Amino acid sequence: MLTKNQMADYWRDGYVLIEDAVPAGVLKNLQSVTVDLIEQSKEVTTHNEIYDLDKSHSKNNPRLNRIKTPHLVHQVYQDYLRSDALLDLIQPLLGPHIRMNNSKLNTKAAQGGAPVEWHQDWAFYPHTNDDLLAVGVMLSDIGEDDGPLQMIPGSHKEPVLSHFNNGVFCGAINPDNPAARLNDAVSITGKAGSLSLHHVRTTHGSAPNLGANPRLLLLYELASADAWPIGGALSSFTGMTQQELWSTFNDNMVCGEQSITPRLTEVPVLMPVPPPDDASSIFQTQSSGGAKSAFVKTDLA
Ligand SMILES: O=C(O)CCC(=O)C(=O)O
């Protein structure tokens, strides 16, 4: 269960870190399946439905940005999502009816794995209300040098900032924008088995991984069931038929009841269009959209 203080932290700062959140046996399974999946990427030479590759990926040295939609790749990721250990932490924030929009496992490669430029998830997928959050489960120890998630406290209560470059959605805030308050950044570090919860409007990003091991962060993007994505946004639902969307929505219910009565609140919405050339992941959106980097380039990799 979230404590009262943890809930207060979340609503005040737009994120909270919970240590020792994942039961030891579950953590071990998540880690071993993840290591196997990275190993299996050796045979892969271009981005595909499962893998987003780091620039220096090779057969001898598998280096990934991401395992896409891990919940579709292995049951272990579904089981943890639907476990009481996780639901007890998210229901106090999202209510009893929760849908997962997407999952991803960002495996920032050792010694140079790519940064994620500063952004608010909301800019990618505005909904009818903003009762959405992302769970970030640390599957490896994550210290300051490992490219931890960084958050800007209180940004979830501030305006949604431009994520455009030359009129094209680039999925990143220009680091020169003073409204981003990047000097206020706080790193979310912790031991494997810790997790963070961040509000959909909280500004966050992460630097390259300078550490000796891949930084493994499993992300679940969750929504109250009555928060419906606004059509036309870049999202995991883009391109689905109505039937596919309905069955995906039902498959992705984590707990409680499906809703066909979206709750409409006064939320700031700016549609993420026109899209960049490649919007297949945040990494490709930011690079093909020409996002200006906030992070010092590294040539370690
Ligand atoms: O993996 C990270 O450091 C950031 C992930 C993130 O914000 C995203 O994928 O939207």
The ligand as a Gaussian input file, in Angstrom:
#p B3LYP/6-31G(d) Opt

LIG

0 1
 O       14.156000       5.249000     -20.039000
 C       14.206000       6.435000     -19.710000
 O       15.157000       6.909000     -19.145000
 C       13.056000       7.366000     -19.995000
 C       11.904000       6.671000     -20.575000
 C       10.804000       7.551000     -21.009000
 O       10.587000       8.606000     -20.492000
 C        9.975000       7.093000     -22.096000
 O       10.297000       6.075000     -22.711000
 O        8.946000       7.772000     -22.354000

